Amino acid sequence: MRFGVISKAKATLYWVIVLVAVPFVVQATDCRTVLFEGASYTICEVDNASENIQLFLNDPETDTPLASFDNVDAHLGASGLKLGFAMNAGMYHQDRSPVGHYVEDSEAKSPLVTRAGPGNFGLLPNGVFCVRDGRADVFETLSFESDPPDCRFATQSGPMLVIGGKLHPKFLKDSDSLFIRNGVGTSDDGLTTWFAISDEPVNFHVFARLFRDNIGVSQALYFDGSISRLYAPQIGRHDGGFPMGPIVGVVADQ
């Protein structure tokens, strides 16, 4: 093929045609795959100042659990909105109700739990993911209790993965407890949220190090393991499985 010289005017016209012909698509969330210490993860980054993070639990019309990404998307669709990204967001009982504190549209649906208990939720310290206007933060539970922020949406889960830049003290580096795991971390200024899910089974220690050493956050919270799922249409991912309890998502215009 022979390449000639294109005049400045023709080049300008060419790019105008290209920009008109190709629609500009805005992604609500930037999702990418990373390798960390030999394991694969999907990390989704959200700009809290420009995106609309919400939590979902029950259908407001029927008061029954939404329980799936498809149901949340259909619920939003009735208002001309859509789900741009989503992930399961905290542990729940058999009836899908939250194990710990849960806030939706500034209304507390479930109280804060501060005592130790069985399972991962009770492996203290645990924490709360809190969404406010223009920002989101992960708080250790007792810190949250001592000076409660005004959360528009909040979900309590556990254990904390990273607390003040340090890993949870009970994590074992060589633990053989391996699961698909997901969680959330926030920047110190509250302007960026990172949601991460392992694409293969990992232990708590390496999952926490992903947040601290790869993403670089000083506060991160575990959401769940084994039932962890991700909805990220921009990368063609829509995980299925058992019905879920709390779901966190980015809401976008259709």
C-alpha positions in Angstrom: 0.0 0.0 0.0 1.3 3.5 -0.9 0.9 6.3 1.6 0.6 9.8 0.4 0.6 13.2 2.2 -2.8 14.3 3.4 -3.5 18.0 3.5 -4.4 19.6 6.9 -7.9 20.4 5.6 -8.6 16.8 4.5 -7.2 15.4 7.7 -9.5 17.7 9.8 -12.5 16.6 7.7 -11.5 13.0 8.1 -11.5 13.2 11.9 -14.8 15.1 11.9 -16.4 12.2 9.9 -14.9 9.7 12.3 -16.2 11.5 15.4 -19.7 11.8 13.9 -19.8 8.2 12.8 -18.5 6.7 16.0 -20.7 7.4 19.0 -19.0 8.5 22.2 -19.6 6.0 24.9 -19.2 6.9 28.6 -18.4 4.0 30.9 -19.8 4.5 34.4 -17.0 2.4 35.9 -13.5 1.6 34.7 -13.0 -2.2 35.1 -9.7 -4.0 34.4 -8.0 -7.3 35.0 -4.8 -7.3 37.0 -2.3 -10.0 38.0 -1.0 -9.8 41.6 1.3 -12.4 43.1 0.3 -15.0 40.5 -3.5 -14.6 40.8 -6.0 -12.8 38.6 -8.4 -10.1 39.9 -11.0 -7.8 38.3 -10.8 -4.3 39.8 -13.5 -1.7 39.1 -12.7 2.0 39.8 -15.5 4.5 40.5 -15.2 8.3 40.6 -17.4 9.2 43.5 -17.7 12.8 42.5 -19.3 12.1 39.2 -20.9 8.7 39.6 -24.0 7.6 41.5 -23.3 4.7 43.9 -26.4 3.1 45.5 -27.3 0.1 47.6 -30.2 -2.2 46.8 -32.0 -4.7 49.0 -35.8 -5.0 48.5 -38.2 -4.1 45.8 -40.0 -1.0 47.2 -43.3 -2.1 45.7 -43.4 -5.6 47.1 -40.8 -5.4 49.9 -39.4 -8.7 48.7 -35.6 -9.1 48.1 -34.4 -7.9 44.7 -31.7 -10.7 45.1 -30.2 -10.4 41.6 -28.5 -8.0 39.2 -31.3 -8.5 36.6 -34.0 -7.5 39.1 -32.1 -4.4 40.2 -31.6 -3.4 36.5 -35.3 -4.0 35.8 -36.3 -1.9 38.9 -34.1 1.0 37.7 -35.4 0.6 34.2 -38.9 1.6 35.3 -37.5 5.1 36.1 -35.4 5.4 32.9 -32.2 4.3 34.6 -29.9 1.3 34.3 -27.3 -0.6 36.3 -23.8 0.3 35.0 -21.9 -1.9 37.5 -22.8 -4.0 40.5 -21.4 -6.4 43.1 -22.8 -8.3 46.1 -22.2 -6.0 49.1 -22.2 -7.6 52.5 -23.3 -10.8 54.3 -26.9 -11.7 54.8 -29.3 -14.1 56.6 -31.3 -16.8 54.8 -34.2 -14.4 54.2 -31.6 -12.1 52.4 -31.7 -9.5 55.3 -28.4 -7.9 56.2 -26.3 -9.3 59.0 -25.2 -5.9 60.1 -25.9 -2.2 59.6 -27.7 -1.2 56.4 -28.8 2.2 55.2 -30.7 2.9 52.0 -31.8 6.4 50.9 -30.7 7.8 54.3 -33.0 5.4 56.2 -31.4 2.8 58.5 -32.9 -0.6 57.8 -30.7 -2.6 60.2 -28.6 -1.6 63.3 -24.9 -1.5 63.7 -23.4 -4.7 65.2 -20.3 -4.1 67.3 -19.9 -7.5 69.1 -17.7 -10.3 68.0 -19.4 -13.4 66.6 -19.1 -16.5 64.5 -18.0 -16.4 60.9 -16.1 -13.8 58.9 -18.5 -11.0 59.8 -17.7 -11.4 63.5 -13.9 -11.5 62.9 -13.3 -8.1 64.5 -12.4 -5.5 63.5 -15.1 -5.4 60.8 -16.3 -2.2 59.1 -18.9 -0.2 57.2 -18.9 1.1 53.6 -20.6 4.5 53.6 -21.7 6.5 50.6 -22.3 10.3 51.1 -22.8 13.1 48.6 -19.7 13.1 46.3 -17.7 10.7 48.4 -17.5 7.2 49.8 -15.5 5.8 52.7 -14.7 2.6 54.5 -14.8 2.9 58.3 -13.8 0.5 61.0 -17.0 -0.3 63.0 -16.0 1.2 66.4 -14.7 4.3 64.7 -18.0 4.6 62.8 -20.0 4.2 66.0 -18.0 6.8 67.9 -18.6 9.5 65.3 -21.4 8.3 62.9 -21.3 9.9 59.5 -24.4 10.9 57.6 -24.6 8.1 55.1 -27.0 8.1 52.2 -26.2 4.4 51.8 -24.2 2.1 54.0 -23.5 -1.6 54.4 -21.7 -3.3 57.3 -19.5 -6.3 56.6 -16.4 -8.0 57.8 -13.7 -8.5 58.4 -11.8 -5.3 57.6 -9.1 -6.1 55.0 -6.9 -3.0 55.6 -7.1 -0.7 58.6 -5.1 2.5 58.6 -2.7 0.9 56.1 -2.2 -2.3 58.0 -3.6 -5.7 57.3 -6.2 -7.3 59.6 -4.1 -8.8 62.5 -5.7 -12.2 62.3 -4.9 -12.9 58.6 -2.4 -15.7 58.1 -0.1 -15.4 55.1 0.0 -19.2 54.4 -3.6 -19.9 55.1 -5.1 -22.7 53.0 -8.6 -21.2 53.2 -9.1 -20.3 49.6 -12.2 -18.8 48.1 -13.4 -16.4 45.4 -13.5 -13.2 47.4 -14.7 -9.6 46.9 -14.4 -6.3 48.7 -14.1 -2.6 48.5 -11.5 0.1 49.3 -11.7 3.9 49.3 -9.2 6.7 48.9 -8.3 8.8 51.9 -10.0 11.9 50.3 -13.2 9.8 49.7 -13.2 10.6 46.0 -12.4 7.2 44.6 -13.8 3.7 45.3 -12.2 0.5 44.1 -14.3 -2.7 44.0 -12.3 -5.9 43.5 -13.1 -9.6 43.0 -10.7 -12.4 42.7 -11.0 -14.5 39.5 -9.7 -17.5 41.3 -9.6 -18.7 45.0 -7.3 -16.8 47.3 -6.8 -16.4 51.0 -7.6 -13.4 53.1 -3.9 -12.3 53.4 -3.2 -12.0 49.7 -6.6 -10.4 49.0 -5.9 -7.8 51.6 -2.5 -7.1 50.2 -4.1 -6.6 46.8 -5.9 -3.6 48.2 -2.9 -2.3 50.2 0.0 -3.0 47.9 -1.5 -3.0 44.4 -4.4 -0.6 44.6 -2.8 1.4 47.4 -5.6 2.1 49.8 -5.3 2.5 53.6 -8.9 1.4 54.2 -10.6 -1.7 52.7 -13.5 -4.0 53.7 -14.3 -7.6 52.8 -17.8 -8.2 51.3 -18.0 -12.0 51.0 -16.5 -15.2 49.6 -17.7 -18.2 47.6 -20.9 -16.4 46.5 -19.0 -13.3 45.3 -20.3 -12.0 42.0 -19.8 -9.1 39.6 -21.9 -7.3 37.0 -19.7 -5.3 34.6 -21.4 -5.1 31.2 -18.5 -2.9 29.9 -16.2 -5.9 30.0 -19.0 -8.5 29.2 -19.3 -9.9 32.7 -22.6 -10.9 34.3 -22.0 -13.5 37.1 -25.0 -15.7 38.0 -25.7 -17.8 41.0 -27.8 -18.0 44.2 -30.0 -15.1 45.2 -28.1 -12.3 47.0 -28.7 -9.9 49.9 -27.4 -6.3 49.7 -26.2 -5.3 46.3 -24.0 -2.2 45.5 -24.2 -0.6 42.1 -23.5 2.4 39.9 -26.7 3.9 38.5 -26.6 5.4 35.1 -29.0 6.9 32.5 -30.3 4.5 29.9 
